[in-house]
Amino acid sequence: MKVKVAILGCSGRMGRNLIQAAHEHESIELVGGSVRASSSFAGFDLGELAGIGTIGLKASTTLEALCDADVFIDFTAIETTIENINWCQQYQKALVVGTTGFTDEQLQVIEKSGEKIPLVLAPNTSVGVNLLFKLLEITAKAIGDYTDIEIFEAHHRFKKDAPSGTAVKMGQVIADTLGRDLNKCAVFGREGISDERDRETIGFATVRAGDIVGEHTAFFADLGERIEITHKASSRMTFALGAMRAACWLSNAENGFYDMQDVLGLKG
Ligand SMILES: NC(=O)c1ccc[n+]([C@@H]2O[C@H](COP(=O)([O-])OP(=O)(O)OC[C@H]3O[C@@H](n4cnc5c(N)ncnc54)[C@H](OP(=O)(O)O)[C@@H]3O)[C@@H](O)[C@H]2O)c1
């Protein structure tokens, strides 16, 4: 049986890719999608929104109209996602959260919601990026204690949060592996005269330009050599396909708070 999926935020850059990925996925039945109550896209055919022709599903302004779905996929904005999580808890619906930029307090609330519903929180749904997380863990274990660690990310001019959720997660994976507290060792941006670099810090650098879909590099640099581990996304479809994979996996999962490492079986 196909997994019934609804896309929340279906008029967005990701939403349009998610519609196409869900519509074309062999194991998924797309049942609908949501836009804001005030959106000029309310009532639009989802296929028209995604540029794949009419598919006979209209963009809804309420989640109640999407109750047929087994799994909801949310790529909206922080406040909206928090509301959607509450709604999914109330109606016992599984949820994939792709939205990024949550505060620590919000993340705690999201994690707790796993007690009531199956929820995947994935600041980056690309399979390649999640493999990158695993490679960072291996590299940090081997050489992280004696190298300078820097994380670089670049995204399109419209991206609102910085550094990206993926860059923060990369830092978190490295910090956890090395037993460091990222809140204490992260350095965001540098300017002017400073002391010599502290080996314990993890630096972050951000570029916002044009239509860059998403690039992330971790540097592990010593004197005389350095390792760079890079992921480049060339199309948002990579994130959309990863979200479909998470939705299919979540449809068979117990209540719980999960991430893409769970979805891809990369834990342990
Ligand atoms: N996890 C990943 O792999 C991944 C990949 C790419 C992006 N992201 C994240 O996903 C989020 C969305 O990214 P994007 O580039 O698609 O942004 P976007 O183009 O701004 O799309 C967000 C969409 O959500 C809609 N929205 C906001 N509130 C809503 C509500 N109450 N009901 C229905 N729709 C609502 C917005 O509608 P309006 O235009 O009417 O406001 C907009 O269409 C961001 O947090 C981004 O960082 C994650």
The ligand as a Tripos MOL2 file, in Angstrom:
@<TRIPOS>MOLECULE
LIG
   48    52     1     0     0
SMALL
NO_CHARGES

@<TRIPOS>ATOM
      1 N1         15.8740   20.0330    5.2840 N.am      1 LIG1
      2 C1         16.3950   20.3560    4.1160 C.2       1 LIG1
      3 O1         17.0380   19.5600    3.4370 O.2       1 LIG1
      4 C2         16.1420   21.7410    3.5710 C.ar      1 LIG1
      5 C3         16.4590   22.0690    2.2530 C.ar      1 LIG1
      6 C4         16.1220   23.3390    1.7900 C.ar      1 LIG1
      7 C5         15.4900   24.2330    2.6460 C.ar      1 LIG1
      8 N2         15.2220   23.8790    3.9330 N.ar      1 LIG1
      9 C6         14.4910   24.7400    4.8710 C.3       1 LIG1
     10 O2         13.0970   24.6060    4.5660 O.3       1 LIG1
     11 C7         12.4410   25.8350    4.8650 C.3       1 LIG1
     12 C8         11.7180   26.3250    3.5990 C.3       1 LIG1
     13 O3         12.6820   26.6110    2.6120 O.3       1 LIG1
     14 P1         12.2720   27.2210    1.1950 P.3       1 LIG1
     15 O4         13.5660   27.5500    0.5220 O.co2     1 LIG1
     16 O5         11.3030   26.3170    0.5280 O.co2     1 LIG1
     17 O6         11.5630   28.5640    1.6670 O.3       1 LIG1
     18 P2         10.3310   29.3330    0.9980 P.3       1 LIG1
     19 O7         10.4660   29.3350   -0.4840 O.co2     1 LIG1
     20 O8         10.2150   30.6300    1.7290 O.co2     1 LIG1
     21 O9          9.0870   28.3980    1.3520 O.3       1 LIG1
     22 C9          8.4450   28.3870    2.5860 C.3       1 LIG1
     23 C10         6.9950   28.2480    2.2500 C.3       1 LIG1
     24 O10         6.2580   28.0250    3.4600 O.3       1 LIG1
     25 C11         5.0640   28.7500    3.3150 C.3       1 LIG1
     26 N3          4.3710   28.9700    4.5740 N.ar      1 LIG1
     27 C12         4.7180   29.7860    5.5820 C.ar      1 LIG1
     28 N4          3.7760   29.7320    6.5490 N.ar      1 LIG1
     29 C13         2.8160   28.8830    6.0920 C.ar      1 LIG1
     30 C14         1.5770   28.4180    6.6220 C.ar      1 LIG1
     31 N5          1.1230   28.8450    7.7980 N.pl3     1 LIG1
     32 N6          0.8540   27.5500    5.8890 N.ar      1 LIG1
     33 C15         1.2880   27.1170    4.6940 C.ar      1 LIG1
     34 N7          2.4490   27.5290    4.1310 N.ar      1 LIG1
     35 C16         3.2020   28.4000    4.8390 C.ar      1 LIG1
     36 C17         5.4910   30.0530    2.6870 C.3       1 LIG1
     37 O11         4.3660   30.7150    2.1480 O.3       1 LIG1
     38 P3          4.4250   32.3280    1.8990 P.3       1 LIG1
     39 O12         5.3120   32.4800    0.6950 O.co2     1 LIG1
     40 O13         2.9910   32.6490    1.6420 O.co2     1 LIG1
     41 O14         4.9780   32.9280    3.1280 O.co2     1 LIG1
     42 C18         6.4380   29.5320    1.5950 C.3       1 LIG1
     43 O15         5.7330   29.1690    0.4310 O.3       1 LIG1
     44 C19        13.5300   26.7760    5.3670 C.3       1 LIG1
     45 O16        13.5780   26.7090    6.7900 O.3       1 LIG1
     46 C20        14.7950   26.2060    4.7670 C.3       1 LIG1
     47 O17        15.9490   26.5500    5.4930 O.3       1 LIG1
     48 C21        15.5340   22.6530    4.4060 C.ar      1 LIG1
@<TRIPOS>BOND
     1     1     2 1
     2     2     3 2
     3     2     4 1
     4     4     5 ar
     5     4    48 ar
     6     5     6 ar
     7     6     7 ar
     8     7     8 ar
     9     8     9 1
    10     8    48 ar
    11     9    10 1
    12     9    46 1
    13    10    11 1
    14    11    12 1
    15    11    44 1
    16    12    13 1
    17    13    14 1
    18    14    15 2
    19    14    16 1
    20    14    17 1
    21    17    18 1
    22    18    19 2
    23    18    20 1
    24    18    21 1
    25    21    22 1
    26    22    23 1
    27    23    24 1
    28    23    42 1
    29    24    25 1
    30    25    26 1
    31    25    36 1
    32    26    27 ar
    33    26    35 ar
    34    27    28 ar
    35    28    29 ar
    36    29    30 ar
    37    29    35 ar
    38    30    31 1
    39    30    32 ar
    40    32    33 ar
    41    33    34 ar
    42    34    35 ar
    43    36    37 1
    44    36    42 1
    45    37    38 1
    46    38    39 2
    47    38    40 1
    48    38    41 1
    49    42    43 1
    50    44    45 1
    51    44    46 1
    52    46    47 1
@<TRIPOS>SUBSTRUCTURE
     1 LIG1         1 GROUP 0 **** ****
